[in-house]
């Protein structure tokens, strides 16, 4: 069951659409998460499974199964998280580009920003 108040809070239309989309993708996400958990178990990997949200933060698998709408369009955010890890860039600027891709680069010298440590 999807409760619209748990998904969105701005307007009735936004809540309604978000609840419908959430309910529509629940079974697909449950199957996908189940397949990943099965693959981890087959390989005797004992680790909590986290899923990237569309804002770049992560949630545990149980939360993702209940609210899969928050995973929609999470690919670019996951890519940037991976790029940060692999590049070693501690502070960076994400520039959104056309065609759905982003560029991560060190901040310009004139940018004096002390972001949170992740």
C-alpha positions, 0 to 999 in steps of 0.5 A: 500500500502506498500512502501519498502523504509519505511520498510527497507533501507539496500539492494534491496532484503531486502526491497523487501522481507520486503515489501512483508511480510508487505503487506501479514500480513496487513489484519491479524494485522488489524483484530487482532487490531480491535478485541482488540479495540472492546474488550476494547470498550465493557468493556468501557476501554478508553486507547490508544492501544500500540503494542510491536515491535520486538526490545522491543519498542512500537508503537501505533495501527495505526502505527502497522496496517501500518507496521505490519512487525515490530511486527513479532517475538515480543513475546520474547521482550514483555515477557522480558518487562513484566518480567522487570515490574513484577520482579522489576529488574531495571537493568538487563541482557537478555541472549538469549537461544536456543529454542527462550526463554530469561533469565532476571537476575540482572547484575553481580557485575563486570558489571558497566553499567548505562543504560537508564531509561525506 
